[in-house]
Amino acid sequence: MALGKRLNLVVFDMAGTTVDDRMDGVPLVLRSYDDAFRSRGVEVPMAVLNEQRGRDKWTVIRELGGEDAEEIYSHFNAALLSNADRVRGIQGASEAFRFLRGHSVRVALNTGFPREVAEGIIDHLGWEREGLIDAWTCSEDVGRSRPDPAMIHALMGGLGVGDPSTVMKVDDTATG
């Protein structure tokens, strides 16, 4: 039986799963959180920030940033955007996408990155331009973050995949 008859869609996370966002060994998200919180004098231990991986970024900043959340979030987004062109695809990600697409399996991405950041990273990596992914979405698009399945459901609907038993999710975090 062909792979595409049992599996119709694979949804991959971005940071840490398909996107290597480490700069000097520190993930871009953690570095950007740290820079943003420090910009407003808010000290959040790196271990606490690491526990937030996979969650909606605005929710994290609102919970940890208090009354300065909007300014922190603005700084966070600016830090992410300024470094979007420094990320790389995880070794083997593009090849995995090609393999799946070659077996009639749709490939999609979902992420907790803000839309503008996700778009910048996807554009930088060329995955949409090269036809390696069919769709992508972010928590900002659906108003909910992982582990809520709203992003997966949105991707399924947009790609015409009705049977959830033919969908696989690949992530590097427990919330994924």
C-alpha positions in Angstrom: 0.0 0.0 0.0 1.3 3.4 -0.9 2.3 5.7 2.0 -0.2 8.4 0.8 -3.1 5.9 1.3 -2.5 5.6 5.0 -1.0 9.0 5.7 -2.4 12.1 4.2 -0.7 14.9 6.1 2.3 15.4 8.3 2.4 18.6 10.4 5.9 19.6 11.6 6.8 22.1 14.3 9.3 24.7 13.3 11.8 25.8 15.9 13.9 22.8 17.1 12.1 20.3 14.9 12.6 21.5 11.3 14.4 24.8 12.0 17.8 25.1 13.7 17.4 28.5 15.4 20.4 28.2 17.7 22.8 31.2 17.8 25.9 30.4 19.8 24.2 27.4 21.2 21.1 29.2 22.5 17.8 28.9 20.6 16.6 32.2 19.0 13.4 32.0 20.9 15.1 31.8 24.3 17.6 34.5 23.4 14.8 36.8 22.2 12.7 36.2 25.3 15.7 37.0 27.5 16.6 40.1 25.6 13.0 41.3 25.6 12.4 40.8 29.3 15.8 42.3 30.2 14.9 45.4 28.1 12.2 46.2 30.7 14.2 45.1 33.7 12.3 41.8 34.1 14.6 38.9 35.2 13.3 35.5 34.1 15.7 32.6 34.6 16.6 30.8 31.4 15.3 27.5 32.8 11.8 29.1 33.2 12.0 30.5 29.7 13.0 27.0 28.3 9.9 25.5 30.0 7.8 27.9 27.8 9.0 26.3 24.5 6.1 25.4 22.3 3.6 27.8 23.9 2.1 30.9 22.3 4.6 33.7 22.7 2.2 36.4 23.6 0.6 34.3 26.3 4.1 33.6 27.8 5.0 37.3 27.8 1.7 38.4 29.2 2.0 35.8 32.0 5.7 36.6 32.9 6.0 40.3 31.9 3.2 41.9 33.9 2.3 45.5 33.1 5.2 45.8 30.6 3.9 42.9 28.5 3.1 44.9 25.3 6.6 46.6 25.3 8.3 43.2 26.0 6.3 41.5 23.2 7.2 44.3 20.7 10.9 43.9 21.6 10.6 40.1 21.4 9.2 40.3 17.9 11.8 42.8 16.8 14.6 40.5 18.1 13.1 37.4 16.3 12.6 39.3 13.0 16.2 40.8 13.1 17.6 37.2 13.3 15.1 35.3 11.0 17.8 35.2 8.2 20.3 33.5 10.6 18.3 30.3 11.0 18.9 27.1 9.0 16.8 24.1 8.2 17.5 21.1 10.5 19.7 18.6 8.6 17.4 16.3 6.7 14.2 18.4 7.0 14.1 19.4 3.3 14.8 15.8 2.3 12.0 14.5 4.6 9.6 17.0 3.0 10.6 15.9 -0.5 10.2 12.2 0.4 6.7 12.7 1.9 5.6 14.9 -1.0 7.0 12.3 -3.4 4.7 9.8 -1.8 1.6 12.0 -2.1 1.7 13.0 1.6 1.0 16.7 2.3 3.5 18.6 4.4 2.5 21.4 6.7 4.2 23.5 9.4 2.8 24.9 12.6 4.4 27.2 15.1 4.1 29.4 18.1 6.1 32.1 16.3 4.2 35.2 15.4 3.0 35.2 11.8 5.5 37.8 10.6 8.4 35.9 12.1 7.2 32.5 10.7 6.7 34.0 7.3 10.2 35.5 7.4 11.8 32.2 8.4 9.8 30.2 5.8 10.8 32.7 3.1 14.4 32.6 4.1 14.5 28.8 4.0 12.7 28.8 0.6 10.4 25.9 1.6 7.2 27.4 0.2 9.0 28.8 -2.9 10.5 25.3 -3.6 7.2 23.6 -3.2 8.4 21.6 -0.2 5.4 22.5 2.1 1.7 22.7 1.3 0.6 25.0 4.0 1.6 26.5 7.3 -0.1 28.3 10.2 0.8 29.8 13.6 -1.0 30.1 16.9 -1.7 33.8 16.1 -3.8 32.7 13.1 -6.1 30.4 15.1 -6.1 32.2 18.4 -5.0 29.2 20.4 -1.6 27.6 21.1 -0.5 24.1 21.5 -1.4 21.7 22.9 -4.8 22.7 21.6 -5.2 21.1 18.2 -6.7 24.2 16.5 -3.7 24.7 14.3 -3.8 21.1 13.1 -7.5 21.3 12.5 -7.1 24.5 10.5 -4.4 22.9 8.3 -6.5 19.8 7.8 -9.5 21.9 6.7 -7.4 24.1 4.4 -5.9 21.0 2.8 -9.1 19.0 2.6 -7.9 16.3 5.0 -11.0 15.0 6.9 -9.8 11.9 8.7 -7.5 12.7 11.7 -6.3 9.1 11.7 -4.3 10.0 8.5 -2.5 12.9 10.1 0.8 12.8 12.0 2.3 15.5 14.2 6.1 15.9 14.6 7.4 18.1 17.4 10.3 18.4 19.7 8.3 19.6 22.7 5.7 17.9 24.9 3.1 20.6 24.2 3.5 19.9 20.4 
